Amino acid sequence: MNQCQIQDDSLKFSRAVYAILVLVAILVHSYWLVLAVSVMTILGAFSFKLNIFYQIHNSVIRKILGSKTMPVQKESGELSFVSGMTGMLLLVGFLWVYYGQSTDLAWIYLLMVDFLIFLACLVGFCVATLMYVLLKKIFRK
């Protein structure tokens, strides 16, 4: 497995920013903002350097605050899977709002996805990471 070192506080910051952006999109009913966040998270799945808010926190905010936290080891596949899964769930929500007839249900769906993003950044429990670990165990057998 390909391991990489990441700053956990920068990862939590980027997830928090994405969650706040989605919450704002839900509150103002801006499906284009949902699409923008979806595209940003999907781009982060292809390369961690494309995770814009992680890079901003890691290179700018951490230096201003003088954070001395140690990097943690994570699998690059796990990070890509989580980012891609988040982006795809948001993309499904965007498509449901844009093309769907029951837009109220679509906004509720997006609110549930946003709750899961907040859960990942605040509590540290990520459903997509759990799915990655379970799928990895299933396909290893």
HELIX and SHEET records of a PDB file:
HELIX    1   1 ASP A    8  VAL A   28  1                                  21    
HELIX    2   2 TYR A   31  PHE A   46  1                                  16    
HELIX    3   3 PHE A   48  LEU A   50  5                                   3    
HELIX    4   4 ILE A   52  ILE A   56  1                                   5    
HELIX    5   5 HIS A   57  ILE A   61  3                                   5    
HELIX    6   6 ARG A   62  LEU A   65  1                                   4    
HELIX    7   7 SER A   76  TYR A   99  1                                  24    
HELIX    8   8 THR A  103  LEU A  122  1                                  20    
HELIX    9   9 VAL A  127  ARG A  140  1                                  14    
SHEET    1   A 2 GLN A   3  ILE A   6  0                                        
SHEET    2   A 2 VAL A  72  GLU A  75 -1                                        
END                                                                             
